[in-house]
Every structure is written in structure tokens, then in C-alpha cells.
């Protein structure tokens, strides 16, 4: 069973809490609502993904992510694809930033 992190708001303090390991991450619209998924993705370094998103200017996002949720995985690409497919099966569409637009 996978152990998801708690939603982490984007801050320098939380950056240190994210492991520098491969895994799957989810960008959330709301820190208090884990179902507010904007994107499901994989990264060889979860910490680098967190830093990249945190450094992106807010004006570059139609809806700015407020929190980062993750779990570590050595098969991160396959896991992320499986979670995107499951999300689409349940909701009828991909998350906003996985939609291909």
C-alpha cells in the first residue's frame, strides 16, 4: 500500500520536507481539499518538482496550485500513468493540467 504525504503548501520550509527521491506527485488547488487535483505527474526528484512548481510565477497558471501531495516510488512513470487513468475513469476527464491543452 502506498503512503501519501499530507498536502504541503508551497514554502521554503516545506521544500526540505519533500524527499529528493523519485515518485508521483499531485498538485492541488486547495491545501485543505485533497480532491482538488490540478495535475498528476511523476518526477525522478520529488524535491526538484516541488521547487520548480514553487518557483513558477503565479501569473503563469490559470489556476495556481496551492499544495503538493506525493508518494515515493521507483516506478514513478508507470504509477503516475495509472493514477491519471484512474482519475479519468472516475471523473470522466483528466485533471486540468493533464488535459493536453
N, C-alpha and C positions, 0 to 999 in steps of 0.2 A: 504494500500500500504506500502511496506517495504522501509525503508530508509537505503540505503547502505552508508557506510562511504566512504571517499575518500581513495585511495590507500596510505597506510602508509609504508614508508621504515622502515626496522628493525633498531631501535636505542633505547637507553635508554630513550631519550626524548619522543619518540612516545609511548613507553610502558605505560607511565602514561595517554596517551590519550585513550587507549583501556579500555572499562569498564570491571569491574570484575563481569560480568553478563553472563547468558547463551546466546548462539546464534550460527549463522552459519558464518564460515569464508572461505575465498578463498586465497590461496597462488598464487602469481603472479610471472611470470618470469621477468616482466618489470614493474617498477613503473609507467611508462608513457603509458602503454598499458593494460587497464582493460580486454582485451580479451585474454591475455597471461596466461590463467589459468593452473596451475600445479596441484592443489588439491582443492576439495570442501569438507569441513568437519564441524562437529559440536563440541561444547565444552560447558561444564557447566560453564566454566570461560573463556571468550574470552581473558582476560589479561594473564592467565596462558598458554593458547595455544600460544599466541604471544611470551611470554618469552621462552617457550620450543623450538619453531622453531628458535628464535634468538640465543639461546644458542648452537644449533646443529652446530658442526664444518662444515665448507663449504665443506670440502673434503668428507663428508658423503653423499652428494647429487650429483647425476649425473648432474642435473641442479639445481643450488641453487636458492631458492626463494628470490626475491628482495623486495617484498612488500606484505602487508596484507590488505585485504578488508573484512569488516564484517557488519552484522546487528544483532541486538538483537532479540531474540525470546525465548519464554518459551517452545515451541515445537521444539527445535533445531534439534533433530534427524530426525523427520519427514520432516522438512523443508530442511535439507541437502540432504536427500534421494531424495526428489522431484527435487531439483536443479541438482543433479547428473544425474537423469533420463532425465531431460530436456536437459542438456548438451549433453548427449549421443544421444538423439533423433535429435538434431540439427547438431551435428558434426560427428555422426557415431561411436564414441568411447568415453570412459570415459577420464577425464583428466589424464595426465601422472602418477601421484601418487595415483590415484583411480583405476588404471587398474588391480590391483591384482598381479602384478609381483614384 
